[in-house]
Amino acid sequence: MKNLLVTGYRAHELQIFNQKHKGIGYIQKALTNKLIPIIEDGLEWVITPGQYGVDLWACEAVIALKETYPHLKLSIIAAYSNPEENWKDDKKEYFQQLLKGVDYYSSVSNQPYNGVWQLTARDDLLFRKTDGILLVYDDDAAEGSPRYMKQKALKKHDADGYGYFTLTSEEIQDAANEESYSLMDDDRTGTMDDDTGDPYGPNDNGRGELPEW
């Protein structure tokens, strides 16, 4: 596998509204754990749609991995021009800083957003240009926008063997527990945002699953 599409939940779908949320680090650690064996098996490019959420957190993880795996390349292929135009200033700054570590950036349409067709065209291109997908999605925890990517990926998997990898809430919880193991005590499974013992904080269901919305 040479080219891998990485995508998943948007930040608001996880009840994450700023870059200081501890859950982001746990998601990135879980992504890193999942990516390393694929990289070591020959992966060359990680490609994301660049939406605010898992897409960009994955980009951060890949940029860090490039220090160990310098052959690894990172691409963002957006649906339309200037996707960050209506974001808050802090998110715009975060996005612009992130682009400095991206090897290739493009958009399917040179126009601002003007229709769902741009998203459809982007997804079609992403699936054509990649050999598989790593999808942060959990049917048992919560639905959300990634379910559409799952449907397309499974259809392509059945048709031509397209690679299909998932990252579930349980694996993210495992990464959280691993990260916080040294700070554990008798009453908690790790150092989290609140006393639920879950990396997603007070908006979750307390079982290490993705928050409901």
N, C-alpha and C positions, 0 to 999 in steps of 0.2 A: 504494500500500500504506500503510494507516494504522496497523495494529496488527501487531507482529512478536513471535512467540514465540522466545525465545533460551534454549537449554539445551544440555546435553552431558554429558560425563563427570563423575562425582563425584570428589572429590579423591583418595580412596584408590585409585580405578581408575588414576590417573596416578602412584601412589606418592608423592603429595604429602600430607604430614601436618602441616604448619604453614604459617603465613602468610608466613614468611621465605623460602620456596623461590623461587628466581629464575624458575622456569618460570611462576609465576603472572603476573609482569609481562609476559613474552613472550606469554602467552595473551591478556592484556588488550590489549596493543598490536595483536595480530592481529585481535581482535574489533573494536577501534576502527577499524582500517583497513577492515574489512568493513562496519561500520555507517555510516560517514560518507556514502558515496554513496546508501545507502538513505534516510538522514535527509534528505539534500539533495533527494531525489526525492519527499519529502512524508510520511515516517514521523512519526507523532505519539506512539505508545505502544510501549514495549518491555515485554514481560511475561515473567516467568520463574516456574518452580515454587518457587524459593527453596531448593533443596537445596544442601548444602555442597559446593562445587566450582565448575564452570563457571558455574552459575546465579548465584551470589553474586559471583564475579569479574566477570561481565558487568554486574551491578548497579553495581559500583564504576566500571567503564568508562563506563557510561551517566551516572552522577552527574557524572563529570568532563566528559563531553560536553555536559551541560546548561549549562555555563558559556558554551559557544560557541553552543549551540542551545537557547535558553531555552524554546522551545515544546515541547521533548521531555519526555515524561512517562514515569515508571517505575512498574511494578506488580509485586508478588509475589502470586501466588495459590497458597497451599499446599494440600496435600491434607487436612490435619487440624490441629487446634489445637495450639499450642505445639510445633512440630516440633523446636525447639532444646532441648527439656526434658532430653534425655539426653546432650546434647553436653558436652564439657569446658568449664570455665569460660572459658577464653580464646576459644573459638569462640562461646560464648554472648554474651560481651561484644562481639565482632566483629559478630555478627548484630544485636545491639541498636543498635550505633552505625550500622550500615548502614541500618537501618530509618528513621533520621532523614532520609535522603535519598530515601526512597521516597514517591511521591505517593499510592499506593493499595495497601493491604495487606488481604488477606482469606484465609479458608480455606474450602474447599468444605464440610467437615464441622466442626461446632462441638465435636466429641468428640476425645479423644486417639486415637492410632492404634489401630484395632481390626480392620483387615482390608484386603485388597488392593482391595476395592471403592472405598475412598476414593481410592486412586491412580488407578484407572480413571475414576472420576467427575471427578477433577481434570484428567486428560488430555483427556477428552471436552470439558470446559468450555474448556480452553485452546485446543483446535483450533476450537471454535465461535466464540470471541471474537477470533481472530486471522486475518490474511489470508495469513500465511506464517510460515516457521520458518527460523531460522539455527541450524544444528545443528553443534556441535563434535564431529565423529566422523570416523573414518578406517577404512574397511573393510580397507585394506591394512596398517594398522599394528596395530590391536588391536580386538577386540570389547569389548562392555561394555553397560551399561544403555541407552545411547542408541540401540541398534539397534532397540528397541521403538518409540521415537519416530520413527525413520526409516521403519519399516514403515507406521506410521499416516500419516505425512506424505506418503509416496509414494502411498499409496492415495487420500488426499484430493486430492493433486495430479492424479492421473489422472482422478478423478471430477469435480472442479470447478475445476481450475486453481490450486489452492492453491500459494502461492509456496514454493519449496524452495531454500535456500542452505546450503552446507556450509563449514566451516572445517577444513582438513586439517592433518596434522602438518607437511607441507611448507610450508604458509603460516605456521604458527607458527614453524618453523625460519627462514624468511625474515625474520620480524619479529625474531627473536633475533639474526640476523646483522646486520640493520640497526641494532638497538639497540647492539650491541657493536662495530660496525665500527671505531670510533676506537681500540679497545683490541686490535685484531687484531695478530698477529705472524706470522712465517713458518711457525710450526708449528701454529697453531690457527686455527679459523674464527671465534673469538669468545671472550669471557670467559664461561666456563660454570662449573658446579659442580665439574667434574673434568676430566681430560684426554681424555675422549671427544669433546669439542667439541660436546656436545649440551645443549640447555637443560634437559633433564629430569634430568640428573645420572647417577650411577653405576648406576641401575636400568634404563637404556634399552639399546637395541641398537646405539647408536653411529651410526645412519644418519639421525638427525633424525626418527625415527618415534616414536609413542607407546610407552611402556614396556610390556613384556609382563607379564602376571600370571597 
